[in-house]
Amino acid sequence: MGNMINPNTNKQGPIRVTEDDSHFLVEIHPDDRDRAKIIPGRRWDGSRVVWVYDKTPEIYNALVAEFKRDADTLEIGRPTSKPPPSVRQADPYEEEEEFGAEIPEEEFDRSALENIGEGQTQLQGEFVELRNALEGFSESFATQERILEDISASQKELGEKIQHSSKSAAPTEAPKVAEKLPDALDLKNTAHVNLLEHALKQAAYNTSERSPRFKVLIEEQFPLRDPLDFVSTTHERLKVELEKLVDNDNSSDASFYELVYTIKNQNLIHSSRDTPIKVIPILFNLNEIRNRLMHPRIKVDLNEKRSRSIIYLMNVGLIWPRITIDQGVDE
């Protein structure tokens, strides 16, 4: 492990190496993330803004070798024995992994492959992608009740602000009529669309745990007025965030779909069975929405564009604080 020592102590911020009951934790500046990424088995925990590692003697040695020279906090103890393998997040892709698992040589009957054609293989792949999309949509719909509550609160807040502005206008100014969303929306009415869009963006911002960087991301975007541009632009920005999680010099050449599969297969996002937000299914769902809008096989009308754009907006807000490394860092 000695070759992992980094002699460069020009760090960009504090480094804290600590532990909880089951993992080692490394808190480090985003610009120094490569130092955390060279330790084997790292996973990103956006909720705590730390890199997470299993407690093993090998990882203990690697962390001490890498950070002992310049860590502001180095409070970890050597494990007395290697713990059992970490229980990975229970996700809807476990069946897929089992289906495609490698069969031991002694149990492998090569003659069984003779009658399997390329058509079957393609069909299997399409079935897996369809299942991924459906499971992602299921995750999306599970959050809609909370989203609607946020929209209602945002609408009320906006109406109060407009009313206050009307009351405080100069006496010589004509009284302003407070605008608010009617019971029956008219999406051909520009004012209605603008008000609804504002409320949706506020709801997504709240869902992102009021992330300043997420607010910047959506401030100049128009999910209802220009859903195609919103989804396309945001998808590329999201891809940049995923590239930061992958330890690969060629990650920028990978597709969004490939990046998500790499993150899933390498278990690069920390989670547990109790984690309420399943990041991987949502990411697959976002990619499916983007593909449906940008490469439609069947014509997509404006209503569908807006509906998918709203789902995209809310789901990006939901996972944003769990996948971004540069949280709170100005761009």
C-alpha positions in Angstrom: 0.0 0.0 0.0 3.0 2.3 0.3 2.8 3.3 -3.4 -0.5 5.0 -2.6 1.1 7.7 -0.5 0.5 11.1 -2.1 3.4 13.5 -1.4 1.4 16.5 -2.6 0.1 18.3 0.5 -1.3 21.3 -1.4 -4.8 20.3 -0.5 -7.8 22.4 -1.3 -9.5 22.1 2.0 -9.8 20.2 5.3 -9.4 16.4 5.3 -11.2 14.4 7.9 -10.8 10.6 8.2 -13.2 9.2 10.8 -15.4 6.1 11.3 -18.8 5.1 12.4 -20.0 1.7 13.6 -19.6 0.0 10.2 -17.6 2.1 7.9 -14.6 4.4 7.5 -15.5 7.9 6.3 -13.5 10.5 4.4 -14.5 14.1 4.1 -12.4 15.9 1.5 -12.7 18.9 -0.8 -14.1 18.0 -4.3 -10.9 19.1 -6.0 -9.0 16.5 -4.0 -11.5 13.7 -4.7 -9.0 11.7 -6.7 -7.1 11.0 -3.5 -10.3 9.4 -2.0 -11.0 7.6 -5.2 -7.7 5.7 -5.4 -8.6 3.8 -2.2 -10.3 0.6 -3.3 -14.0 0.1 -2.6 -15.0 3.8 -2.2 -18.6 4.8 -2.4 -20.2 8.3 -2.4 -22.7 9.2 0.3 -24.2 12.5 -0.8 -26.4 12.7 2.3 -23.4 13.0 4.6 -21.1 14.4 1.9 -18.4 11.8 2.6 -16.7 8.9 0.9 -17.5 5.6 2.5 -15.3 2.5 2.8 -15.8 -1.0 4.4 -13.8 -1.6 7.6 -11.0 -3.9 6.6 -7.3 -4.0 7.6 -6.4 -3.4 3.9 -8.5 -0.2 3.6 -7.3 1.0 7.0 -3.7 0.7 5.8 -4.5 2.5 2.6 -6.3 5.4 4.3 -3.5 5.9 6.8 -0.8 5.7 4.1 -2.6 8.3 2.0 -3.8 10.8 4.6 -1.5 10.5 7.6 0.7 13.4 6.4 -1.9 16.1 6.0 -5.3 15.0 7.4 -6.8 17.5 9.8 -8.5 14.7 11.5 -7.4 11.0 11.4 -9.5 9.1 14.0 -9.8 5.5 12.8 -8.8 2.3 14.5 -7.5 -0.8 12.8 -10.2 -3.5 12.5 -9.3 -6.7 14.5 -10.8 -8.9 11.8 -12.2 -8.6 8.3 -16.0 -8.1 8.5 -18.4 -10.1 6.3 -19.0 -8.6 2.8 -21.1 -5.5 2.9 -24.8 -6.1 2.2 -25.4 -4.2 -1.0 -28.5 -2.2 -1.5 -31.5 -4.3 -2.3 -32.6 -3.0 -5.6 -34.8 -4.1 -8.5 -31.8 -5.2 -10.5 -30.8 -8.0 -8.3 -32.8 -10.5 -10.4 -31.1 -9.2 -13.5 -27.7 -9.8 -12.0 -28.7 -13.3 -10.9 -30.0 -14.0 -14.4 -26.7 -12.9 -16.0 -24.5 -14.4 -13.3 -21.5 -16.4 -14.5 -22.1 -20.2 -14.3 -19.4 -22.4 -12.8 -17.5 -24.3 -15.5 -18.6 -27.7 -14.2 -22.2 -26.7 -14.4 -22.0 -25.1 -17.8 -23.5 -27.0 -20.6 -22.3 -25.4 -23.8 -24.6 -27.5 -26.0 -27.5 -25.5 -24.4 -26.4 -22.4 -26.3 -26.5 -23.9 -29.7 -30.2 -23.1 -30.3 -30.1 -19.6 -28.8 -30.1 -17.0 -31.6 -29.2 -13.4 -31.7 -32.9 -12.5 -31.7 -33.4 -14.0 -28.3 -30.5 -12.1 -26.9 -31.7 -8.9 -28.3 -35.2 -9.5 -26.9 -33.8 -10.2 -23.5 -31.9 -6.9 -23.6 -35.0 -5.0 -24.6 -37.0 -6.7 -21.8 -34.4 -5.6 -19.2 -34.4 -2.0 -20.5 -38.2 -1.9 -20.4 -38.3 -3.3 -16.9 -35.8 -0.7 -15.8 -38.0 2.1 -17.2 -41.1 0.8 -15.6 -39.5 0.4 -12.2 -38.1 3.9 -12.5 -41.6 5.3 -13.3 -42.9 3.4 -10.2 -40.4 5.2 -8.1 -41.4 8.5 -9.7 -45.1 8.1 -9.0 -44.4 7.2 -5.4 -43.2 10.8 -4.8 -46.0 12.6 -6.5 -48.1 13.2 -3.4 -45.3 15.1 -1.7 -44.6 17.0 -4.9 -48.2 18.1 -5.2 -48.1 19.4 -1.6 -44.9 21.4 -2.5 -46.6 22.8 -5.6 -49.6 23.9 -3.5 -47.4 25.6 -0.9 -45.4 27.3 -3.6 -48.5 28.6 -5.4 -49.8 30.0 -2.1 -46.5 31.7 -1.4 -46.4 33.2 -4.9 -49.9 34.5 -4.6 -49.2 36.2 -1.3 -46.1 37.9 -2.7 -48.1 39.2 -5.7 -50.8 40.5 -3.4 -48.3 42.2 -1.2 -46.7 43.8 -4.2 -50.1 45.1 -5.3 -50.9 46.6 -1.9 -47.5 48.3 -1.6 -47.7 50.0 -5.1 -47.5 53.8 -5.4 -50.8 55.5 -5.0 -50.7 56.9 -8.5 -50.2 53.5 -9.9 -53.3 51.6 -11.1 -54.2 48.8 -8.6 -52.8 45.4 -9.7 -54.9 42.3 -9.7 -53.2 39.5 -7.9 -52.6 36.5 -10.2 -53.1 33.0 -9.0 -53.6 29.6 -10.5 -57.3 28.9 -11.1 -59.0 25.7 -10.2 -59.0 24.8 -13.9 -55.6 25.5 -15.6 -55.5 26.8 -19.1 -52.2 25.7 -20.4 -52.7 27.8 -23.5 -52.7 30.9 -21.2 -49.1 32.1 -20.9 -49.7 33.6 -17.5 -51.0 30.3 -16.2 -48.1 28.4 -17.7 -45.5 30.8 -16.1 -47.1 30.6 -12.7 -47.3 26.8 -12.8 -43.7 26.6 -14.0 -42.5 28.8 -11.2 -44.3 26.6 -8.6 -42.9 23.4 -10.1 -39.4 24.7 -10.0 -39.8 25.8 -6.4 -41.1 22.4 -5.5 -38.2 20.7 -7.1 -35.8 23.1 -5.3 -37.3 22.1 -2.0 -37.0 18.4 -3.0 -33.3 19.0 -3.6 -32.9 19.9 0.0 -32.7 23.5 -1.2 -29.3 22.9 -2.9 -27.8 26.3 -4.1 -26.2 24.5 -7.1 -29.5 22.9 -8.1 -31.2 26.3 -7.9 -28.6 27.7 -10.3 -29.1 24.7 -12.6 -32.9 25.3 -13.0 -33.1 29.1 -12.7 -32.8 29.8 -16.4 -34.5 26.6 -17.5 -38.1 26.3 -18.6 -39.6 22.8 -18.1 -43.0 23.8 -19.4 -42.3 26.5 -21.9 -39.4 24.6 -23.5 -39.4 21.0 -22.2 -37.1 19.6 -24.9 -34.3 22.1 -24.2 -34.8 21.7 -20.4 -34.5 17.9 -20.5 -31.6 17.9 -23.0 -29.5 20.6 -21.1 -30.2 19.2 -17.7 -29.3 15.6 -18.8 -25.9 16.8 -20.0 -25.3 18.6 -16.7 -26.4 15.5 -14.8 -24.0 13.4 -16.9 -21.1 15.6 -15.8 -22.0 14.9 -12.2 -22.0 11.2 -12.8 -18.6 11.3 -14.5 -17.1 12.7 -11.3 -18.2 9.5 -9.5 -16.5 7.1 -12.0 -12.8 6.4 -11.8 -12.2 6.4 -15.5 -10.2 8.8 -17.7 -12.6 7.9 -20.6 -15.8 8.5 -18.6 -16.6 11.6 -20.7 -16.8 9.3 -23.7 -19.3 7.0 -22.1 -23.0 7.4 -22.6 -25.3 8.3 -19.8 -26.6 4.8 -19.8 -23.1 3.3 -19.6 -22.2 5.6 -16.7 -25.3 4.6 -14.7 -24.5 0.9 -15.2 -20.9 1.4 -14.1 -22.0 3.2 -11.0 -24.5 0.4 -10.3 -22.2 -2.5 -11.0 -19.3 -1.0 -9.0 -21.6 0.1 -6.2 -20.3 3.6 -6.2 -23.2 5.2 -4.4 -23.6 4.3 -0.8 -27.0 3.1 0.3 -28.7 0.6 2.6 -31.8 -1.5 2.5 -33.6 1.3 4.4 -32.6 4.0 1.9 -35.9 5.5 0.8 -34.7 7.0 -2.5 -33.3 4.4 -4.9 -31.0 6.5 -7.1 -30.2 3.9 -9.8 -33.8 3.2 -10.9 -34.4 7.0 -11.0 -31.3 7.5 -13.2 -32.5 4.9 -15.6 -35.9 6.5 -15.7 -34.4 9.9 -16.4 -32.5 8.5 -19.3 -35.6 6.8 -20.6 -37.5 10.2 -20.5 -34.6 11.9 -22.3 -34.6 9.3 -25.1 -38.3 9.4 -25.5 -38.3 13.1 -26.0 -35.1 13.5 -28.1 -35.4 10.3 -30.2 -39.1 9.5 -30.4 -40.3 6.6 -32.5 -43.8 7.9 -32.2 -44.6 11.6 -32.4 -44.7 13.3 -29.0 -47.3 16.0 -28.5 -46.9 19.1 -26.3 -48.9 17.6 -23.4 -46.7 14.5 -23.2 -43.5 16.7 -23.5 -44.6 18.8 -20.5 -45.7 15.8 -18.4 -42.4 14.0 -18.9 -40.5 17.2 -18.3 -42.2 17.7 -15.0 -41.4 14.1 -13.9 -37.8 14.7 -15.0 -37.6 17.9 -13.0 -38.9 16.4 -9.8 -36.7 13.3 -10.0 -33.5 15.3 -10.7 -34.3 17.3 -7.6 -34.9 14.1 -5.6 -31.5 12.6 -6.4 -29.4 15.7 -6.8 -28.0 15.9 -3.3 -27.2 12.2 -3.3 -25.0 12.1 -6.4 -23.3 15.5 -6.5 -19.8 15.8 -5.0 -19.4 19.6 -5.3 -22.2 20.4 -2.9 -22.1 24.0 -1.7 -19.1 24.7 -4.0 -19.5 27.7 -6.3 -19.2 27.1 -10.0 
